[in-house]
Amino acid sequence: MNPTTTSRATARLRLTVLAALPVLVLSAACGGAGDSAGGKEKSDEIASVPDTPSASRPGGGSSTDGGSDGSAPSTAPAGKSAFYDAQVKYVHCMRVKGGYKDYPDPKLSGHLDWTKIEEISSRPGQNEAAKGGKNGVCAPELQRAMLAEPKRDQQKDYESMLAHAKCMRDNGVSRFTNPTMSGGNAQPGGDPNPASPTIDTNSPAYKQAREACGTKLLDGLDGMQ
């Protein structure tokens, strides 16, 4: 995968990863628990999720596993703590087992920072950053996080991506296509031919358009188109 196609490939991964996760989970289970040379744990060698106070839950209890340094900030939005906590555990896994010590913290909304993840996955040999780590080592955590995500309003998502697509064209990316609705689900637009991209996502004009239009996308849609 080359840097030009990374953004679109990441978007496709996000749309299909839930269907592929059972295979990744099986691969992770067969691969064993360790993921470091000589069977040693990496947790002391790489960065961890910031150690901040855990978000309180009804009935008490910590937002993360006992002993983990990936705790959820106390400012996590009410009603989304399960999603946020699941993402914290996924991020912690990607840093400790996946080997991505600069894997970004989730946003307070619980959604991942896909702009930063795309930058990481564009590096040579690191495209697994977008899909649960090498051999799906963090696939179980990724699956739990995706299943914990609050249900999205597909119509609002569609309208958001439509406004973003129009903005991209208005800012010089004339081939940027509109999103579509399929089976009640919003499908991203973007390059008219993702398999053989016609839009240079590394061009200065494209990057300027992305910066100008980023606010058109609702939280959680960044990186989708």
Sequence and secondary structure as in RCSB ss.txt:
>XXXX:A:sequence
MNPTTTSRATARLRLTVLAALPVLVLSAACGGAGDSAGGKEKSDEIASVPDTPSASRPGGGSSTDGGSDGSAPST
APAGKSAFYDAQVKYVHCMRVKGGYKDYPDPKLSGHLDWTKIEEISSRPGQNEAAKGGKNGVCAPELQRAMLAEP
KRDQQKDYESMLAHAKCMRDNGVSRFTNPTMSGGNAQPGGDPNPASPTIDTNSPAYKQAREACGTKLLDGLDGMQ
>XXXX:A:secstr
  GGGHHHHHHHHHHHHHHHHHHHHHHHHHT S  SGGG  STTTS           TT   SS TT S    TT
  TT HHHHHHHHHHHHHHHHTS  TT     TTS   HHHHHHHHTSTT GGGGTTSGGGTTHHHHHHHHHHS 
   HHHHHHHHHHHHHHHHHTT TT B  EEETTEEE  B S TTS  S TTSHHHHHHHHHHGGGS TT TTT 
